[in-house]
Amino acid sequence: MTIGLASRAAVSTCALCTASLLALAPAAATAGTHAGPTPSPGSGARAAAEPRAAAPAALLYRSGTQVHPRAGAPQVPELSARSWLVADADSGEVLAAHDAHRRLPPASTLKTLFALTVLPALPAGIRHTVSEEELMGIGPGSSRVGVAEDLTYRVSDLWNGVFLSSGNDAVRVLASLNGGWKVTAERMQDRARALGAHDTRVKSPDGYDAPGQVSSAFDLAVFGRAGLHRPDFVRYCSREEAMFPGRDGGSYGIRNTNRLLTGSDGVERYPGIVGIKNGYTSSAGHTLVAAARRDGRTLVVTVLNPQWGGGHAVYEEARTLLDWGFDAAGRVDAVGSLDALRGKPLPGPRAQPTTAAVPTARGRGTERPGTWPVAGAALLGAVGVALFLRLRWGPAVPD
């Protein structure tokens, strides 16, 4: 029996194809994918083994409460808020939600998106003298910190006014420094889309009620979580008190209006609270984005417009959600992800890439580890097959 040229060429070609496929396999396996959320502490082998696809993004678009409890999980709380969500801030996993994508007026919680958009553009140490024009257009009944025309402020002073006093006057001045009111609204809209927050429509950067201005519990949690990756954002949103420049050359104290952070007006401070932002308008009702840390775990919650319990209900319902979230750690499966609508997961200090990149021999780009060793081994195998055929049957001759 002899193997002709065509037959032996086919065997060799097959071997070489195998080498090529093996070389390309790692790249093909990772092409079009991104690092998934890191399993939260205590999630166990079950969470690690189950694919993230088990919680499609569409699930959070359903009405009502969404939760996937395991055996022994605490019962999800019944709240009066029109919409709410609780998520792991590190992994982005949504632990439970109620009407997560329901579009509602956000009030001053929209200032979280304003900060994400403008903070990177304005160094904190810049000093600016406020003009009369910059304070025009503030809505009637707006919360103010007391920014005065012809007075010079540092940008950091103005951010204290935004986060602590929810000052729409401070927002006006910062927006002016950022290119103007309309430009800032457009940039906020672009930033929201980039973060995968597609329910948000920005009409007034300070969160003041405006026709068509909406957001959602999902989007606001996305903004709050993104803010936690910025040290300056965290510094401002967690600050309880600050001194603000006054007209007479002195200064006066301002205090954060987030009662869950300060523990004031009959609301008990939440243990491990980071802060973030509260809000209120007549259309939005009371709104809140809050975050807290416990035992190495950080949760972010959103509560929009509680229907009973008065002005403090938004804080108490947020407290209930945080308590439930920490208690439910490792005992519920995610019903979605805050990264679901993003092009890639939010980068941060805890982000763990699935495959590290290493420099090529001449530093021209990167290669994924494992590609070349596998390709080399496959190529050696192909050469071995060809050599064996030559030794066994001799040189190829036509039939």
Residue pairs with C-beta under 8 A, 6 or more apart in sequence:
2 393
2 397
3 11
3 389
3 393
3 396
4 396
4 397
4 398
4 399
5 396
5 397
5 398
8 389
8 393
8 396
9 396
11 385
11 386
11 389
12 382
12 385
12 386
12 389
15 381
15 382
15 385
15 386
16 379
16 382
18 378
18 381
18 382
19 375
19 378
19 379
19 381
19 382
20 375
20 378
21 378
22 374
22 375
22 377
22 378
23 371
23 372
23 374
23 375
23 378
23 379
25 374
26 368
26 370
26 371
26 374
27 368
27 371
30 354
30 355
30 368
33 354
34 344
34 345
35 344
35 345
35 351
35 352
35 353
35 354
36 52
36 345
36 354
37 52
37 88
37 90
37 91
37 92
37 93
37 337
37 339
37 345
38 90
38 91
38 350
38 351
38 352
39 47
39 48
39 91
40 47
40 88
40 90
40 91
40 93
40 297
40 329
40 330
41 295
41 296
41 297
41 329
41 330
42 329
42 330
43 329
43 330
44 330
46 70
47 330
47 333
50 333
52 334
52 337
54 333
54 334
55 68
55 93
55 94
55 333
55 334
55 335
55 336
55 337
56 336
57 336
57 337
57 340
57 341
59 66
59 335
59 336
60 66
60 94
60 97
60 100
60 101
60 218
60 335
60 336
60 340
61 100
61 101
63 99
63 102
64 98
64 99
65 76
65 96
65 97
65 98
66 94
66 96
66 97
66 98
66 100
66 335
66 336
67 76
67 95
67 96
67 97
67 332
67 335
68 332
68 333
68 334
68 335
69 75
69 76
69 328
69 331
69 332
70 331
70 332
70 333
72 331
73 328
73 331
73 332
74 324
74 327
74 328
74 331
76 96
76 324
77 317
77 320
77 321
77 324
79 98
79 303
79 306
79 317
79 320
79 321
80 306
80 307
80 308
80 309
80 313
80 317
81 98
81 303
81 304
81 305
81 306
81 307
81 314
81 317
82 99
82 102
82 104
82 285
82 304
82 305
82 306
82 307
83 98
83 99
83 100
83 102
83 104
83 216
83 217
83 302
83 304
83 305
84 97
84 98
84 99
84 217
84 301
84 302
84 303
84 304
84 317
84 321
85 94
85 96
85 97
85 98
85 100
85 217
85 218
85 221
85 301
85 302
86 94
86 95
86 96
86 97
86 299
86 300
86 301
86 321
86 322
86 324
86 325
87 93
87 94
87 95
87 221
87 225
87 299
87 300
87 301
87 338
88 95
88 297
88 298
88 299
88 325
89 224
89 225
89 228
89 291
89 298
89 299
89 300
90 297
90 298
90 348
90 350
91 337
92 225
92 337
92 338
92 339
92 345
92 346
93 334
93 336
93 337
93 338
94 100
94 218
94 221
94 334
94 335
94 336
94 337
94 338
95 299
95 325
95 328
95 332
95 334
95 335
96 321
96 324
96 325
96 328
96 332
96 335
97 217
97 218
97 335
97 336
98 217
99 217
100 216
100 217
100 218
100 336
101 199
101 216
101 217
101 218
102 216
102 217
102 304
103 199
103 201
103 214
103 215
103 216
104 214
104 215
104 216
104 284
104 304
104 305
105 209
105 213
105 214
105 215
105 281
105 283
105 284
106 200
106 207
106 213
106 214
106 215
106 220
106 279
106 284
106 287
106 304
107 207
107 209
107 279
107 280
107 281
107 284
107 285
107 286
107 287
108 143
108 166
108 206
108 207
108 277
108 278
108 279
108 280
108 281
108 287
109 207
109 215
109 220
109 223
109 277
109 278
109 279
109 287
109 288
109 289
109 302
110 200
110 202
110 205
110 206
110 207
110 213
110 215
110 220
110 279
111 162
111 163
111 166
111 171
111 206
111 207
111 277
111 279
112 220
112 223
112 224
112 227
112 276
112 277
112 289
113 188
113 191
113 192
113 197
113 200
113 202
113 215
113 223
114 162
114 171
114 174
114 175
114 184
114 188
114 205
114 206
114 207
115 159
115 162
115 163
115 227
115 233
115 236
116 191
116 195
116 223
116 226
116 227
116 230
116 233
117 178
117 184
117 187
117 188
117 191
118 174
118 175
118 178
118 184
118 187
119 159
119 230
119 232
119 233
121 178
122 155
122 174
122 177
122 178
123 155
124 154
124 155
124 156
124 159
124 232
125 154
125 155
125 156
126 154
126 155
126 177
127 152
127 153
127 154
127 155
128 152
128 153
128 154
128 155
128 158
128 173
128 177
129 150
129 151
129 152
130 147
130 148
130 149
130 150
130 151
130 152
130 153
130 173
131 149
131 150
132 149
133 176
134 149
134 172
134 173
134 176
135 147
135 149
135 169
135 172
135 173
136 172
137 172
137 181
138 144
138 168
138 169
138 172
139 168
139 204
139 206
139 208
139 209
142 168
142 169
142 206
142 208
143 165
143 166
143 167
143 168
143 257
144 165
144 167
144 168
144 169
145 160
145 161
145 162
145 164
145 165
145 167
145 169
145 170
145 244
145 254
146 161
146 165
146 167
146 169
146 244
146 246
146 252
147 153
147 158
147 161
147 167
147 169
147 170
147 172
147 173
148 247
151 245
151 247
152 245
153 173
153 245
155 174
155 177
157 244
157 245
158 170
158 173
158 174
159 170
159 174
159 232
159 236
160 236
160 239
160 242
160 244
160 254
161 167
161 169
161 170
161 244
161 254
162 170
162 171
162 174
162 236
163 236
163 237
163 239
163 256
163 275
163 277
164 236
164 239
164 240
164 241
164 242
164 254
164 255
164 256
164 257
165 244
165 254
165 257
166 257
166 277
166 278
166 279
168 206
168 208
171 205
171 206
172 181
172 206
175 181
175 184
175 205
178 184
178 187
179 187
181 205
184 205
185 202
185 203
185 204
185 205
186 202
188 202
188 205
189 200
189 201
189 202
192 198
192 200
192 202
192 219
192 223
194 342
194 343
195 222
195 223
195 226
195 342
195 346
196 222
196 338
196 339
196 340
196 341
196 342
196 343
197 215
197 216
197 218
197 219
197 222
197 223
197 341
198 219
198 341
199 214
199 215
199 216
199 218
199 219
200 214
200 215
200 216
200 219
201 212
201 213
201 214
201 215
202 213
203 210
203 211
203 212
203 213
204 210
204 213
207 213
207 279
207 281
207 284
208 281
209 281
209 282
209 283
209 284
216 304
217 302
217 303
217 304
218 302
218 338
220 287
220 289
220 302
220 304
221 289
221 300
221 301
221 302
221 338
222 338
223 289
224 276
224 277
224 289
224 290
224 291
224 300
224 302
225 291
225 300
225 338
225 346
226 346
227 233
227 234
227 237
227 276
228 234
228 274
228 291
228 298
228 300
228 348
229 346
229 347
229 348
229 349
234 274
234 275
237 274
237 275
237 276
237 277
238 261
238 273
238 274
238 275
239 256
239 275
240 255
240 256
240 261
240 262
241 253
241 254
241 255
241 256
242 253
242 254
243 251
243 252
243 253
243 254
244 251
244 252
244 253
244 254
245 251
246 252
255 262
255 264
256 262
256 275
257 278
258 275
258 276
258 277
258 278
258 288
258 290
259 265
259 267
259 278
259 312
259 315
260 267
260 269
260 270
260 273
260 278
260 288
260 290
260 315
260 318
260 319
261 269
261 270
261 273
261 275
262 269
263 269
265 312
266 312
267 312
267 315
267 316
268 319
270 290
270 292
270 318
270 319
270 322
271 292
271 294
272 292
272 293
272 294
273 290
273 291
273 292
274 290
274 291
274 292
274 293
274 298
275 290
275 291
276 288
276 289
276 290
276 291
276 300
277 288
277 289
278 286
278 287
278 288
278 289
278 314
278 315
279 286
279 287
279 288
280 286
280 287
280 311
284 304
284 305
285 304
285 305
285 306
286 305
286 306
286 311
286 313
286 314
287 302
287 303
287 304
287 305
287 314
288 301
288 302
288 303
288 314
288 315
288 318
289 300
289 301
289 302
290 300
290 301
290 303
290 318
290 322
291 298
291 299
291 300
291 301
292 298
292 299
292 322
292 326
294 326
295 326
297 326
297 329
299 322
299 325
299 326
301 318
301 321
301 322
301 325
303 314
303 317
303 318
303 321
306 313
306 314
306 317
309 316
309 317
338 346
339 345
339 346
345 351
355 368
355 369
356 369
357 366
357 367
357 368
358 366
358 367
358 369
359 366
360 366
360 367
